[in-house]
Amino acid sequence: MGRKKIAIPQYGTVILQGIEYYRTRIEDADGKRVALYAKTPEELYEKAEEARRQIKDAVFRRSTPTVKEYCEKWLKMQSACIRTTTLIDYSSKVKNYIIAPLGHKYMAEVTADDIKLAMVSVAEKSSSVYRSVNMLFKCIFNSAVDSNIIDVSPCQRISAKGGKSQKDRESLTDEQVEKLLTAIKGLPPYVFVMLGLYAGLRREEILALQWDCVFLDAEAPYLSVRRAWHTEHNRPVISTELKTKAAKRDIPLPDQLVECLREAKKTATSAYVVANRDGEPLSYTQFKRVWQYIVTRSTKERTYVRYINGQKITKTITPVLGEKAAHNSKVVYSLDFQVTPHQLRHTYITNLIYASVDPKTVQYLAGHENSKITMDIYAKVKYNKPHQLLPIVNEAFSQKTTKYPSLAVG
C-alpha cells in the first residue's frame, strides 16, 4: 500500500516585496495569533505542523515543573514536619545527587533509566548514603504522583540495594581507651572524649551540653541531655529539638567522669562544657581542629601540601609508633589505631552490654527509641580472640564438667 496522501488545506496568499507567499495563522502558547509564510502549500503545511508541535511542547513544559523546581518545593513542604538537622541532610543529598544530574529535566520527562544513571555516582558512596538518596528519589516522585504532576513514578522498580558496604567500626578495647586518654590528657579534645566514653553522648549532645545540665553535687551525680548542636553554614546552632523523644534522658556519671568534669568546671569561663576560646559552642571547622589533636597523634598515613618558592609540593608520611613528629616535638605518635567521635559512644554502649546491663536500661542510657536498635547495632562480642575468650568459656562450663563423664576408648 502506498503512503496515505495528506490533504493540504487551502491557504490564502499574500504579496511581500513582490513575491507571492502562502499564509496561515495559528495560536501560540500565549494565545496570540501569529502568521506563518511559505512559498508552497506543502512547505507551509510542514511549517505549521512543526510550529504546533513546538507550541504543544511549550504548553506541556509550563504545566510540569523541572526536577530542580519540584525538589525545592518538596523540601520546603518537608521543613514543617522534620528536624532542622534532617532537613539540612536531605537538602545536601537532593542538591548533590538529584538536582545536579537531573535538575534541568522536567518531572514528566524523567525515566527510570535517567534515575539509574544518576544513581551510578551514588554507588561510589556508602550503602547508607545510597539508601538515603534512593529513598529521597522515591519520596519526591511519589509526591509528584499524588499531586497529579506526573502519572507514574519512574522509581517504582529502582532497587534500594547498592553503595559500598561499610566496615563495622568496633568499640575501643580497654587498652586502646587507656592509650587514647593518656595521649590527649590536658588537650582540647579530652573532655569531649571522656563524655563520649563514660556518658555515651552523641557528638551533637556533647557540643550542646551546658553546665546547667551537669549535676556534680547530687547524691548520685548525673547530667541531663536537653539540647542538640548542629551547624548551618559552619555556624553553630543550639536547639532543644533532639534527635528523638528518647534522646531526652538523665545519665548517671561514673567516678572518672565526675572527676574530669570537676576539674574542667574549675577553670570554665563558658556556659558550655566544651567551648571555643570565646566561650561559644564550636563551629564545624573548630570541632574538626579539636579532633585533629587525636588524628595527629595516630600512625595514620597522611599527606601534607607545602609551597616552596611558589611551587606546590605534596608530601606523604607514614608515622612510626613512638616517634616524635618532625614538625612538632611535642607530638608523639602513640596511637596505632584510628578513632572516630561516634566510636566513643559505641564503646560506652558495648561496655554496658558486656557488663550484662539489661537491654532496656542500655536502651534508655543510649537514648534509643527501642532496645532492638541497641542490640542489633551494638550487641557484639567485645573480645574475639581465643586467648581472650577461653576464660569466659571455662567459666560458663565450669559448673557442668561433673555432669558429663569422660568418654573412654576401649
Secondary structure, DSSP 8 states (H G I E B T S, - for coil): -----------EEEEETTEEEEEEEEE-TTS-EEEEEESSHHHHHHHHHHHHHHHHHHHHHHHS-BHHHHHHHHHHHHTTTS-HHHHHHHHHHHIIIIIHHHTTSBGGG--HHHHHHHHHHHTTSBHHHHHHHHHHHHHHHHHHHHTTSSSS-TTTT--S--SB---------HHHHHHHHHHHTTSTTHHHHHHHHHH---HHHHTT-BGGGEETTSSS-EEEE--EEEEETTEEEEES--SSGGG-EEEE--HHHHHHHHHHHHT--SSBSS--TTSS---HHHHHHHHHHHHTTB---EEEEEEETTEEEEEEE---TT-EETTEEEEE--B-S---HHHHHHHHHHHHHHTT--HHHHHHHHT-SSHHHHHHHH---S--SHHHHHHHHHHHHTTTGGGS------
